[in-house]
Amino acid sequence: MFCTIYFGVIFTDKKKLINLIVLIIAIIVFIVCGVILVMRLLPEKENFDKYKNNSSTENSSSSEIVELPDNPIDFATLTAENGDAVAWIQVDGTAIDYPVFRSGLNTADDFYLNHDRYKKAKSAGSLYVQQVNSGDFTDPNTVVYGHNMRNGSMFGTLKKFRNTAFFNENRNITVYTKGHILKYEIFSAFVFDDRHIINSYDFYNTESYQNFLDICKNPVSVSKNVIKDASVTTDDKIITLSTCTSAENERYLVVGVLRSDTRTK
């Protein structure tokens, strides 16, 4: 009778040995495929360190005249690589830590929907504002667009604000522009329709602006989190982060109100 020793086990049946080998190979293939899948779903890690300064941004509390703090973002390097760069955005509790671009005069409004910081075609695109916004975040409402990427990159982690506990614990958006650090307090996150917000509301008209604020404070949406007593008026400046959902005619919005504007070098 055929007898084979394999990994310290005596097999009296050649067929059993072959089955074991096939099983081991199948397990290895399964593990490798699993690792590849997990790696693809992990947030994309891009190196943005070269655009960041390491200086402090704290202001002195004394009444003496103090030198303006350095801006944490090296806009000289950023804009030298791409003149469309207008800002940098970070959102508490998320992986959002990216430059923001504004489509140039010779590019389409949604150019950065599918182009990276080097203006090369890329499905993940970049975070961007359109020509209807000034780009320096001084408009009454600045709308920032980005893809809802499955791997968590771009605006892929905005969906976290659907969770009420997360929404309550993570309320800050920080935007860096040339010469400024803007701090926004998130007061609303909800599913909205796909209308073009800036073209649908005149934010320089008090009544129209108030209509949008009323929607933000009391959204007609199943998925919504709102700070009911948030102090937000048409005298304030707001930021709206907009990304897609699984439905073609929907957008998910996270809206914050400007609470501080710190000048920098």
DRENLO-192443 format. One record per residue (C-alpha): x, y, z; residue in one letter; residue number from 1. Coordinates in Angstrom, 2 decimals, decimal comma. Example, Ala and Ser with C-alpha at 12.3 -4.5 7.8 and 13.67 -1.06 7.14 Angstrom:
<node><x>12,30</x><y>-4,50</y><z>7,80</z><resn>A</resn><resi>1</resi></node>
<node><x>13,67</x><y>-1,06</y><z>7,14</z><resn>S</resn><resi>2</resi></node>
# end
This chain:
<node><x>0,00</x><y>0,00</y><z>0,00</z><resn>M</resn><resi>1</resi></node>
<node><x>1,24</x><y>3,52</y><z>-0,91</z><resn>F</resn><resi>2</resi></node>
<node><x>2,58</x><y>5,32</y><z>2,11</z><resn>C</resn><resi>3</resi></node>
<node><x>3,79</x><y>8,97</y><z>2,19</z><resn>T</resn><resi>4</resi></node>
<node><x>5,08</x><y>11,12</y><z>5,06</z><resn>I</resn><resi>5</resi></node>
<node><x>3,97</x><y>14,80</y><z>4,70</z><resn>Y</resn><resi>6</resi></node>
<node><x>4,54</x><y>17,38</y><z>7,44</z><resn>F</resn><resi>7</resi></node>
<node><x>4,94</x><y>14,64</y><z>10,00</z><resn>G</resn><resi>8</resi></node>
<node><x>1,66</x><y>12,99</y><z>9,10</z><resn>V</resn><resi>9</resi></node>
<node><x>1,49</x><y>9,50</y><z>7,60</z><resn>I</resn><resi>10</resi></node>
<node><x>-0,90</x><y>9,25</y><z>4,69</z><resn>F</resn><resi>11</resi></node>
<node><x>-2,02</x><y>5,87</y><z>3,41</z><resn>T</resn><resi>12</resi></node>
<node><x>-4,13</x><y>7,42</y><z>0,71</z><resn>D</resn><resi>13</resi></node>
<node><x>-2,51</x><y>9,44</y><z>-2,09</z><resn>K</resn><resi>14</resi></node>
<node><x>-5,83</x><y>11,11</y><z>-2,87</z><resn>K</resn><resi>15</resi></node>
<node><x>-6,06</x><y>12,56</y><z>0,66</z><resn>K</resn><resi>16</resi></node>
<node><x>-2,58</x><y>14,03</y><z>0,32</z><resn>L</resn><resi>17</resi></node>
<node><x>-3,49</x><y>15,72</y><z>-2,96</z><resn>I</resn><resi>18</resi></node>
<node><x>-6,67</x><y>17,12</y><z>-1,41</z><resn>N</resn><resi>19</resi></node>
<node><x>-4,68</x><y>18,54</y><z>1,51</z><resn>L</resn><resi>20</resi></node>
<node><x>-2,21</x><y>20,23</y><z>-0,84</z><resn>I</resn><resi>21</resi></node>
<node><x>-5,07</x><y>21,74</y><z>-2,85</z><resn>V</resn><resi>22</resi></node>
<node><x>-6,70</x><y>22,95</y><z>0,39</z><resn>L</resn><resi>23</resi></node>
<node><x>-3,48</x><y>24,61</y><z>1,56</z><resn>I</resn><resi>24</resi></node>
<node><x>-3,05</x><y>26,36</y><z>-1,79</z><resn>I</resn><resi>25</resi></node>
<node><x>-6,67</x><y>27,53</y><z>-1,68</z><resn>A</resn><resi>26</resi></node>
<node><x>-6,19</x><y>28,96</y><z>1,83</z><resn>I</resn><resi>27</resi></node>
<node><x>-3,06</x><y>30,82</y><z>0,74</z><resn>I</resn><resi>28</resi></node>
<node><x>-4,85</x><y>32,29</y><z>-2,29</z><resn>V</resn><resi>29</resi></node>
<node><x>-7,78</x><y>33,33</y><z>-0,09</z><resn>F</resn><resi>30</resi></node>
<node><x>-5,49</x><y>35,10</y><z>2,39</z><resn>I</resn><resi>31</resi></node>
<node><x>-3,59</x><y>36,92</y><z>-0,37</z><resn>V</resn><resi>32</resi></node>
<node><x>-6,83</x><y>38,07</y><z>-2,02</z><resn>C</resn><resi>33</resi></node>
<node><x>-8,12</x><y>39,24</y><z>1,36</z><resn>G</resn><resi>34</resi></node>
<node><x>-4,99</x><y>41,30</y><z>2,01</z><resn>V</resn><resi>35</resi></node>
<node><x>-5,21</x><y>42,91</y><z>-1,44</z><resn>I</resn><resi>36</resi></node>
<node><x>-8,89</x><y>43,77</y><z>-0,90</z><resn>L</resn><resi>37</resi></node>
<node><x>-8,22</x><y>45,35</y><z>2,50</z><resn>V</resn><resi>38</resi></node>
<node><x>-5,35</x><y>47,41</y><z>1,08</z><resn>M</resn><resi>39</resi></node>
<node><x>-7,60</x><y>48,74</y><z>-1,69</z><resn>R</resn><resi>40</resi></node>
<node><x>-10,28</x><y>49,76</y><z>0,81</z><resn>L</resn><resi>41</resi></node>
<node><x>-7,87</x><y>51,57</y><z>3,12</z><resn>L</resn><resi>42</resi></node>
<node><x>-7,75</x><y>55,37</y><z>2,73</z><resn>P</resn><resi>43</resi></node>
<node><x>-5,27</x><y>56,43</y><z>0,10</z><resn>E</resn><resi>44</resi></node>
<node><x>-2,09</x><y>57,74</y><z>1,69</z><resn>K</resn><resi>45</resi></node>
<node><x>-0,56</x><y>60,62</y><z>-0,21</z><resn>E</resn><resi>46</resi></node>
<node><x>2,47</x><y>62,51</y><z>1,01</z><resn>N</resn><resi>47</resi></node>
<node><x>1,48</x><y>66,14</y><z>1,63</z><resn>F</resn><resi>48</resi></node>
<node><x>4,17</x><y>66,88</y><z>4,22</z><resn>D</resn><resi>49</resi></node>
<node><x>6,16</x><y>69,14</y><z>1,92</z><resn>K</resn><resi>50</resi></node>
<node><x>3,28</x><y>71,62</y><z>1,88</z><resn>Y</resn><resi>51</resi></node>
<node><x>3,17</x><y>72,01</y><z>5,67</z><resn>K</resn><resi>52</resi></node>
<node><x>5,15</x><y>74,24</y><z>7,98</z><resn>N</resn><resi>53</resi></node>
<node><x>5,98</x><y>73,16</y><z>11,53</z><resn>N</resn><resi>54</resi></node>
<node><x>5,56</x><y>76,52</y><z>13,21</z><resn>S</resn><resi>55</resi></node>
<node><x>3,03</x><y>77,32</y><z>15,91</z><resn>S</resn><resi>56</resi></node>
<node><x>-0,13</x><y>79,24</y><z>15,10</z><resn>T</resn><resi>57</resi></node>
<node><x>-0,91</x><y>80,35</y><z>18,66</z><resn>E</resn><resi>58</resi></node>
<node><x>-1,53</x><y>84,07</y><z>19,20</z><resn>N</resn><resi>59</resi></node>
<node><x>-0,21</x><y>85,98</y><z>22,18</z><resn>S</resn><resi>60</resi></node>
<node><x>-2,86</x><y>87,03</y><z>24,72</z><resn>S</resn><resi>61</resi></node>
<node><x>-0,89</x><y>90,14</y><z>25,72</z><resn>S</resn><resi>62</resi></node>
<node><x>-1,79</x><y>93,62</y><z>24,53</z><resn>S</resn><resi>63</resi></node>
<node><x>1,61</x><y>94,05</y><z>22,92</z><resn>E</resn><resi>64</resi></node>
<node><x>1,95</x><y>94,08</y><z>19,17</z><resn>I</resn><resi>65</resi></node>
<node><x>3,15</x><y>90,64</y><z>18,17</z><resn>V</resn><resi>66</resi></node>
<node><x>4,41</x><y>89,23</y><z>14,94</z><resn>E</resn><resi>67</resi></node>
<node><x>1,85</x><y>87,33</y><z>12,93</z><resn>L</resn><resi>68</resi></node>
<node><x>2,21</x><y>83,54</y><z>13,19</z><resn>P</resn><resi>69</resi></node>
<node><x>3,36</x><y>81,49</y><z>10,23</z><resn>D</resn><resi>70</resi></node>
<node><x>0,70</x><y>79,75</y><z>8,21</z><resn>N</resn><resi>71</resi></node>
<node><x>0,88</x><y>75,95</y><z>8,72</z><resn>P</resn><resi>72</resi></node>
<node><x>0,55</x><y>75,51</y><z>4,94</z><resn>I</resn><resi>73</resi></node>
<node><x>3,40</x><y>76,38</y><z>2,60</z><resn>D</resn><resi>74</resi></node>
<node><x>1,33</x><y>78,06</y><z>-0,09</z><resn>F</resn><resi>75</resi></node>
<node><x>4,44</x><y>79,13</y><z>-2,00</z><resn>A</resn><resi>76</resi></node>
<node><x>5,30</x><y>75,49</y><z>-2,72</z><resn>T</resn><resi>77</resi></node>
<node><x>1,67</x><y>74,49</y><z>-3,24</z><resn>L</resn><resi>78</resi></node>
<node><x>0,84</x><y>77,22</y><z>-5,73</z><resn>T</resn><resi>79</resi></node>
<node><x>4,18</x><y>76,85</y><z>-7,51</z><resn>A</resn><resi>80</resi></node>
<node><x>3,12</x><y>73,30</y><z>-8,39</z><resn>E</resn><resi>81</resi></node>
<node><x>-0,45</x><y>74,26</y><z>-9,22</z><resn>N</resn><resi>82</resi></node>
<node><x>-1,65</x><y>77,83</y><z>-9,46</z><resn>G</resn><resi>83</resi></node>
<node><x>-5,27</x><y>76,70</y><z>-8,97</z><resn>D</resn><resi>84</resi></node>
<node><x>-4,61</x><y>75,85</y><z>-5,29</z><resn>A</resn><resi>85</resi></node>
<node><x>-6,57</x><y>78,26</y><z>-3,09</z><resn>V</resn><resi>86</resi></node>
<node><x>-6,86</x><y>76,60</y><z>0,32</z><resn>A</resn><resi>87</resi></node>
<node><x>-6,24</x><y>73,62</y><z>2,55</z><resn>W</resn><resi>88</resi></node>
<node><x>-8,98</x><y>71,90</y><z>4,54</z><resn>I</resn><resi>89</resi></node>
<node><x>-9,04</x><y>69,65</y><z>7,61</z><resn>Q</resn><resi>90</resi></node>
<node><x>-12,14</x><y>68,16</y><z>9,25</z><resn>V</resn><resi>91</resi></node>
<node><x>-12,08</x><y>66,81</y><z>12,80</z><resn>D</resn><resi>92</resi></node>
<node><x>-12,44</x><y>63,05</y><z>13,19</z><resn>G</resn><resi>93</resi></node>
<node><x>-12,00</x><y>62,33</y><z>9,48</z><resn>T</resn><resi>94</resi></node>
<node><x>-9,21</x><y>61,63</y><z>7,02</z><resn>A</resn><resi>95</resi></node>
<node><x>-9,90</x><y>64,95</y><z>5,28</z><resn>I</resn><resi>96</resi></node>
<node><x>-6,59</x><y>66,81</y><z>5,13</z><resn>D</resn><resi>97</resi></node>
<node><x>-6,23</x><y>68,04</y><z>1,56</z><resn>Y</resn><resi>98</resi></node>
<node><x>-5,54</x><y>71,03</y><z>-0,64</z><resn>P</resn><resi>99</resi></node>
<node><x>-8,52</x><y>72,73</y><z>-2,27</z><resn>V</resn><resi>100</resi></node>
<node><x>-8,37</x><y>73,86</y><z>-5,89</z><resn>F</resn><resi>101</resi></node>
<node><x>-10,40</x><y>76,30</y><z>-7,95</z><resn>R</resn><resi>102</resi></node>
<node><x>-10,88</x><y>75,57</y><z>-11,62</z><resn>S</resn><resi>103</resi></node>
<node><x>-8,96</x><y>78,00</y><z>-13,76</z><resn>G</resn><resi>104</resi></node>
<node><x>-10,31</x><y>80,21</y><z>-16,50</z><resn>L</resn><resi>105</resi></node>
<node><x>-9,31</x><y>77,69</y><z>-19,14</z><resn>N</resn><resi>106</resi></node>
<node><x>-10,72</x><y>74,62</y><z>-17,41</z><resn>T</resn><resi>107</resi></node>
<node><x>-14,24</x><y>73,36</y><z>-16,80</z><resn>A</resn><resi>108</resi></node>
<node><x>-16,02</x><y>74,02</y><z>-13,49</z><resn>D</resn><resi>109</resi></node>
<node><x>-15,72</x><y>70,36</y><z>-12,55</z><resn>D</resn><resi>110</resi></node>
<node><x>-12,18</x><y>69,86</y><z>-13,86</z><resn>F</resn><resi>111</resi></node>
<node><x>-10,94</x><y>68,65</y><z>-10,47</z><resn>Y</resn><resi>112</resi></node>
<node><x>-13,74</x><y>66,15</y><z>-10,17</z><resn>L</resn><resi>113</resi></node>
<node><x>-11,45</x><y>63,76</y><z>-12,05</z><resn>N</resn><resi>114</resi></node>
<node><x>-7,99</x><y>65,41</y><z>-11,93</z><resn>H</resn><resi>115</resi></node>
<node><x>-5,35</x><y>65,36</y><z>-9,21</z><resn>D</resn><resi>116</resi></node>
<node><x>-3,16</x><y>68,14</y><z>-7,81</z><resn>R</resn><resi>117</resi></node>
<node><x>-0,82</x><y>67,77</y><z>-10,79</z><resn>Y</resn><resi>118</resi></node>
<node><x>-3,76</x><y>68,21</y><z>-13,21</z><resn>K</resn><resi>119</resi></node>
<node><x>-3,43</x><y>64,60</y><z>-14,29</z><resn>K</resn><resi>120</resi></node>
<node><x>-6,53</x><y>62,49</y><z>-14,91</z><resn>A</resn><resi>121</resi></node>
<node><x>-7,50</x><y>60,56</y><z>-11,77</z><resn>K</resn><resi>122</resi></node>
<node><x>-10,84</x><y>59,00</y><z>-10,84</z><resn>S</resn><resi>123</resi></node>
<node><x>-10,61</x><y>60,15</y><z>-7,20</z><resn>A</resn><resi>124</resi></node>
<node><x>-10,15</x><y>63,74</y><z>-8,33</z><resn>G</resn><resi>125</resi></node>
<node><x>-9,41</x><y>66,48</y><z>-5,81</z><resn>S</resn><resi>126</resi></node>
<node><x>-11,32</x><y>68,75</y><z>-3,46</z><resn>L</resn><resi>127</resi></node>
<node><x>-12,36</x><y>71,93</y><z>-5,25</z><resn>Y</resn><resi>128</resi></node>
<node><x>-14,54</x><y>75,01</y><z>-5,46</z><resn>V</resn><resi>129</resi></node>
<node><x>-16,07</x><y>76,30</y><z>-8,66</z><resn>Q</resn><resi>130</resi></node>
<node><x>-15,69</x><y>79,65</y><z>-10,40</z><resn>Q</resn><resi>131</resi></node>
<node><x>-18,92</x><y>80,89</y><z>-8,81</z><resn>V</resn><resi>132</resi></node>
<node><x>-17,01</x><y>81,05</y><z>-5,51</z><resn>N</resn><resi>133</resi></node>
<node><x>-14,18</x><y>83,52</y><z>-5,05</z><resn>S</resn><resi>134</resi></node>
<node><x>-11,72</x><y>80,92</y><z>-3,77</z><resn>G</resn><resi>135</resi></node>
<node><x>-10,62</x><y>82,96</y><z>-0,73</z><resn>D</resn><resi>136</resi></node>
<node><x>-13,65</x><y>81,80</y><z>1,32</z><resn>F</resn><resi>137</resi></node>
<node><x>-14,96</x><y>85,34</y><z>1,76</z><resn>T</resn><resi>138</resi></node>
<node><x>-18,30</x><y>84,60</y><z>0,07</z><resn>D</resn><resi>139</resi></node>
<node><x>-21,38</x><y>84,17</y><z>2,29</z><resn>P</resn><resi>140</resi></node>
<node><x>-21,35</x><y>80,46</y><z>1,40</z><resn>N</resn><resi>141</resi></node>
<node><x>-18,38</x><y>78,60</y><z>-0,06</z><resn>T</resn><resi>142</resi></node>
<node><x>-19,23</x><y>75,15</y><z>-1,44</z><resn>V</resn><resi>143</resi></node>
<node><x>-16,41</x><y>72,59</y><z>-1,51</z><resn>V</resn><resi>144</resi></node>
<node><x>-16,91</x><y>69,49</y><z>-3,66</z><resn>Y</resn><resi>145</resi></node>
<node><x>-15,26</x><y>66,07</y><z>-3,41</z><resn>G</resn><resi>146</resi></node>
<node><x>-15,84</x><y>62,44</y><z>-4,27</z><resn>H</resn><resi>147</resi></node>
<node><x>-17,32</x><y>60,02</y><z>-1,73</z><resn>N</resn><resi>148</resi></node>
<node><x>-14,51</x><y>57,50</y><z>-2,21</z><resn>M</resn><resi>149</resi></node>
<node><x>-15,04</x><y>53,98</y><z>-0,87</z><resn>R</resn><resi>150</resi></node>
<node><x>-11,45</x><y>53,83</y><z>0,37</z><resn>N</resn><resi>151</resi></node>
<node><x>-12,06</x><y>56,86</y><z>2,60</z><resn>G</resn><resi>152</resi></node>
<node><x>-10,01</x><y>59,34</y><z>0,58</z><resn>S</resn><resi>153</resi></node>
<node><x>-11,25</x><y>62,78</y><z>-0,52</z><resn>M</resn><resi>154</resi></node>
<node><x>-14,74</x><y>63,21</y><z>1,06</z><resn>F</resn><resi>155</resi></node>
<node><x>-15,13</x><y>59,47</y><z>1,68</z><resn>G</resn><resi>156</resi></node>
<node><x>-15,23</x><y>59,96</y><z>5,47</z><resn>T</resn><resi>157</resi></node>
<node><x>-17,89</x><y>62,69</y><z>5,47</z><resn>L</resn><resi>158</resi></node>
<node><x>-20,43</x><y>59,91</y><z>5,87</z><resn>K</resn><resi>159</resi></node>
<node><x>-19,28</x><y>59,59</y><z>9,48</z><resn>K</resn><resi>160</resi></node>
<node><x>-21,43</x><y>62,61</y><z>10,27</z><resn>F</resn><resi>161</resi></node>
<node><x>-24,51</x><y>60,46</y><z>9,69</z><resn>R</resn><resi>162</resi></node>
<node><x>-23,76</x><y>59,00</y><z>13,13</z><resn>N</resn><resi>163</resi></node>
<node><x>-25,24</x><y>61,27</y><z>15,81</z><resn>T</resn><resi>164</resi></node>
<node><x>-22,56</x><y>60,55</y><z>18,43</z><resn>A</resn><resi>165</resi></node>
<node><x>-19,78</x><y>61,28</y><z>15,93</z><resn>F</resn><resi>166</resi></node>
<node><x>-21,56</x><y>64,45</y><z>14,78</z><resn>F</resn><resi>167</resi></node>
<node><x>-21,81</x><y>65,73</y><z>18,35</z><resn>N</resn><resi>168</resi></node>
<node><x>-18,17</x><y>65,00</y><z>19,12</z><resn>E</resn><resi>169</resi></node>
<node><x>-16,57</x><y>66,32</y><z>15,92</z><resn>N</resn><resi>170</resi></node>
<node><x>-17,70</x><y>69,83</y><z>15,11</z><resn>R</resn><resi>171</resi></node>
<node><x>-14,71</x><y>71,64</y><z>13,64</z><resn>N</resn><resi>172</resi></node>
<node><x>-13,59</x><y>72,42</y><z>10,10</z><resn>I</resn><resi>173</resi></node>
<node><x>-10,31</x><y>74,27</y><z>9,63</z><resn>T</resn><resi>174</resi></node>
<node><x>-9,53</x><y>76,02</y><z>6,36</z><resn>V</resn><resi>175</resi></node>
<node><x>-6,14</x><y>77,54</y><z>5,64</z><resn>Y</resn><resi>176</resi></node>
<node><x>-5,92</x><y>80,22</y><z>2,97</z><resn>T</resn><resi>177</resi></node>
<node><x>-3,11</x><y>82,62</y><z>2,11</z><resn>K</resn><resi>178</resi></node>
<node><x>-2,78</x><y>84,79</y><z>5,19</z><resn>G</resn><resi>179</resi></node>
<node><x>-5,66</x><y>83,27</y><z>7,16</z><resn>H</resn><resi>180</resi></node>
<node><x>-6,73</x><y>80,37</y><z>9,37</z><resn>I</resn><resi>181</resi></node>
<node><x>-10,50</x><y>79,96</y><z>9,28</z><resn>L</resn><resi>182</resi></node>
<node><x>-12,30</x><y>77,95</y><z>11,96</z><resn>K</resn><resi>183</resi></node>
<node><x>-15,82</x><y>76,71</y><z>11,24</z><resn>Y</resn><resi>184</resi></node>
<node><x>-18,28</x><y>75,07</y><z>13,63</z><resn>E</resn><resi>185</resi></node>
<node><x>-20,39</x><y>72,33</y><z>12,04</z><resn>I</resn><resi>186</resi></node>
<node><x>-24,08</x><y>72,80</y><z>12,79</z><resn>F</resn><resi>187</resi></node>
<node><x>-25,81</x><y>70,62</y><z>10,20</z><resn>S</resn><resi>188</resi></node>
<node><x>-25,24</x><y>67,43</y><z>8,20</z><resn>A</resn><resi>189</resi></node>
<node><x>-27,96</x><y>66,01</y><z>6,00</z><resn>F</resn><resi>190</resi></node>
<node><x>-28,97</x><y>64,47</y><z>2,68</z><resn>V</resn><resi>191</resi></node>
<node><x>-30,09</x><y>67,08</y><z>0,16</z><resn>F</resn><resi>192</resi></node>
<node><x>-31,09</x><y>66,99</y><z>-3,49</z><resn>D</resn><resi>193</resi></node>
<node><x>-28,61</x><y>67,51</y><z>-6,31</z><resn>D</resn><resi>194</resi></node>
<node><x>-29,42</x><y>71,11</y><z>-7,18</z><resn>R</resn><resi>195</resi></node>
<node><x>-26,50</x><y>73,50</y><z>-7,71</z><resn>H</resn><resi>196</resi></node>
<node><x>-26,53</x><y>75,35</y><z>-4,38</z><resn>I</resn><resi>197</resi></node>
<node><x>-24,79</x><y>78,59</y><z>-5,38</z><resn>I</resn><resi>198</resi></node>
<node><x>-26,88</x><y>78,91</y><z>-8,56</z><resn>N</resn><resi>199</resi></node>
<node><x>-30,10</x><y>78,04</y><z>-6,72</z><resn>S</resn><resi>200</resi></node>
<node><x>-29,76</x><y>80,57</y><z>-3,89</z><resn>Y</resn><resi>201</resi></node>
<node><x>-28,58</x><y>84,17</y><z>-3,95</z><resn>D</resn><resi>202</resi></node>
<node><x>-26,46</x><y>84,31</y><z>-0,82</z><resn>F</resn><resi>203</resi></node>
<node><x>-26,06</x><y>88,06</y><z>-1,19</z><resn>Y</resn><resi>204</resi></node>
<node><x>-29,81</x><y>88,37</y><z>-0,82</z><resn>N</resn><resi>205</resi></node>
<node><x>-30,93</x><y>88,15</y><z>2,81</z><resn>T</resn><resi>206</resi></node>
<node><x>-34,21</x><y>86,36</y><z>2,11</z><resn>E</resn><resi>207</resi></node>
<node><x>-32,65</x><y>83,78</y><z>-0,20</z><resn>S</resn><resi>208</resi></node>
<node><x>-29,76</x><y>83,17</y><z>2,19</z><resn>Y</resn><resi>209</resi></node>
<node><x>-32,21</x><y>82,74</y><z>5,06</z><resn>Q</resn><resi>210</resi></node>
<node><x>-34,16</x><y>80,17</y><z>3,04</z><resn>N</resn><resi>211</resi></node>
<node><x>-31,04</x><y>78,03</y><z>2,75</z><resn>F</resn><resi>212</resi></node>
<node><x>-30,23</x><y>78,43</y><z>6,44</z><resn>L</resn><resi>213</resi></node>
<node><x>-33,79</x><y>77,34</y><z>7,32</z><resn>D</resn><resi>214</resi></node>
<node><x>-33,27</x><y>74,17</y><z>5,29</z><resn>I</resn><resi>215</resi></node>
<node><x>-29,97</x><y>73,50</y><z>7,07</z><resn>C</resn><resi>216</resi></node>
<node><x>-31,54</x><y>74,02</y><z>10,49</z><resn>K</resn><resi>217</resi></node>
<node><x>-34,56</x><y>71,85</y><z>9,72</z><resn>N</resn><resi>218</resi></node>
<node><x>-33,75</x><y>69,48</y><z>6,84</z><resn>P</resn><resi>219</resi></node>
<node><x>-36,49</x><y>67,43</y><z>5,21</z><resn>V</resn><resi>220</resi></node>
<node><x>-34,37</x><y>64,30</y><z>5,31</z><resn>S</resn><resi>221</resi></node>
<node><x>-34,35</x><y>60,97</y><z>7,09</z><resn>V</resn><resi>222</resi></node>
<node><x>-30,59</x><y>61,18</y><z>7,44</z><resn>S</resn><resi>223</resi></node>
<node><x>-29,85</x><y>64,38</y><z>9,33</z><resn>K</resn><resi>224</resi></node>
<node><x>-28,00</x><y>65,70</y><z>12,36</z><resn>N</resn><resi>225</resi></node>
<node><x>-28,51</x><y>69,29</y><z>13,42</z><resn>V</resn><resi>226</resi></node>
<node><x>-27,51</x><y>71,55</y><z>16,30</z><resn>I</resn><resi>227</resi></node>
<node><x>-30,95</x><y>72,97</y><z>16,96</z><resn>K</resn><resi>228</resi></node>
<node><x>-29,85</x><y>75,99</y><z>18,98</z><resn>D</resn><resi>229</resi></node>
<node><x>-26,93</x><y>76,90</y><z>16,69</z><resn>A</resn><resi>230</resi></node>
<node><x>-26,45</x><y>80,64</y><z>16,37</z><resn>S</resn><resi>231</resi></node>
<node><x>-26,24</x><y>81,19</y><z>12,62</z><resn>V</resn><resi>232</resi></node>
<node><x>-27,63</x><y>84,21</y><z>10,76</z><resn>T</resn><resi>233</resi></node>
<node><x>-27,35</x><y>85,77</y><z>7,32</z><resn>T</resn><resi>234</resi></node>
<node><x>-24,61</x><y>88,01</y><z>8,75</z><resn>D</resn><resi>235</resi></node>
<node><x>-22,39</x><y>84,94</y><z>9,08</z><resn>D</resn><resi>236</resi></node>
<node><x>-20,22</x><y>83,19</y><z>6,51</z><resn>K</resn><resi>237</resi></node>
<node><x>-20,70</x><y>79,46</y><z>6,10</z><resn>I</resn><resi>238</resi></node>
<node><x>-18,98</x><y>76,57</y><z>4,37</z><resn>I</resn><resi>239</resi></node>
<node><x>-20,81</x><y>73,67</y><z>2,71</z><resn>T</resn><resi>240</resi></node>
<node><x>-19,02</x><y>70,38</y><z>2,06</z><resn>L</resn><resi>241</resi></node>
<node><x>-20,82</x><y>68,48</y><z>-0,68</z><resn>S</resn><resi>242</resi></node>
<node><x>-20,37</x><y>64,88</y><z>-1,79</z><resn>T</resn><resi>243</resi></node>
<node><x>-22,38</x><y>62,23</y><z>-3,59</z><resn>C</resn><resi>244</resi></node>
<node><x>-24,40</x><y>59,40</y><z>-2,09</z><resn>T</resn><resi>245</resi></node>
<node><x>-25,46</x><y>56,07</y><z>-3,55</z><resn>S</resn><resi>246</resi></node>
<node><x>-28,41</x><y>57,82</y><z>-5,23</z><resn>A</resn><resi>247</resi></node>
<node><x>-27,87</x><y>59,84</y><z>-8,41</z><resn>E</resn><resi>248</resi></node>
<node><x>-30,15</x><y>62,71</y><z>-7,40</z><resn>N</resn><resi>249</resi></node>
<node><x>-28,78</x><y>63,19</y><z>-3,87</z><resn>E</resn><resi>250</resi></node>
<node><x>-25,91</x><y>65,00</y><z>-2,21</z><resn>R</resn><resi>251</resi></node>
<node><x>-24,69</x><y>64,72</y><z>1,35</z><resn>Y</resn><resi>252</resi></node>
<node><x>-23,97</x><y>68,12</y><z>2,89</z><resn>L</resn><resi>253</resi></node>
<node><x>-21,96</x><y>69,07</y><z>5,97</z><resn>V</resn><resi>254</resi></node>
<node><x>-22,41</x><y>72,74</y><z>6,81</z><resn>V</resn><resi>255</resi></node>
<node><x>-20,36</x><y>74,87</y><z>9,19</z><resn>G</resn><resi>256</resi></node>
<node><x>-20,43</x><y>78,51</y><z>10,30</z><resn>V</resn><resi>257</resi></node>
<node><x>-17,28</x><y>80,64</y><z>10,51</z><resn>L</resn><resi>258</resi></node>
<node><x>-16,36</x><y>81,25</y><z>14,15</z><resn>R</resn><resi>259</resi></node>
<node><x>-12,86</x><y>82,71</y><z>13,90</z><resn>S</resn><resi>260</resi></node>
<node><x>-10,49</x><y>84,19</y><z>11,34</z><resn>D</resn><resi>261</resi></node>
<node><x>-6,85</x><y>84,34</y><z>12,44</z><resn>T</resn><resi>262</resi></node>
<node><x>-4,43</x><y>86,32</y><z>10,31</z><resn>R</resn><resi>263</resi></node>
<node><x>-1,07</x><y>84,75</y><z>9,47</z><resn>T</resn><resi>264</resi></node>
<node><x>2,04</x><y>85,72</y><z>7,55</z><resn>K</resn><resi>265</resi></node>
# end
